[in-house]
């Protein structure tokens, strides 16, 4: 459920612990786990502006990542495919992997690829390593362009992808340092 536009039947509502960071997500997952469904209405809409700048977007991504990691722990029972087959698949593939495995895998790919290339494991690993270097180079150029206030999708997409995943590590730090509070600093909108 999108927090900016969400309605819940009164009898399904459950209060969230005060330190909950993504209450809309956790509430909707709990309701779905009870056998109810989330429905979207074509007529309902909300307007929300993007973050004022990349620094403000970083605040958002950090909080979302921290809340995502928090939700993995709080909703761990929903990962059981024997109890909730479709919900478990959706939760793990769309959320758990994104907030836990992907950022760590991105870091691990660099040294693993280097080892494979220098051990002559095959041309495919050399091609993947070159593609990886190009991707990170494009991301770095995207970062430099963003710092100068210029935009190019070719460079911004790799930059933003890495930016999102690096914010998962910032989210881990945030979650560890804000254990007893669900309050967060709202990002300034553009």
Secondary structure, 3 states (H helix, E strand, C coil): CCCCCCCCCHHHCCCCCCCCCCHHHHHHHHHHHCCCCCCCCCCCCCCCCCECCHHHHHHHHHHHHHHHHHHHHHCHHHHCCCCCHHHHHHHHHHHHHHHHHHHHHHHHHHHHHHHHHHCCCCHHHHHHHHHHHHHHHHHHHHHHHHHCCCCCHHHHHHHHHHHHHHHHHHHHHHHHHCCCCCCCCCCCEC
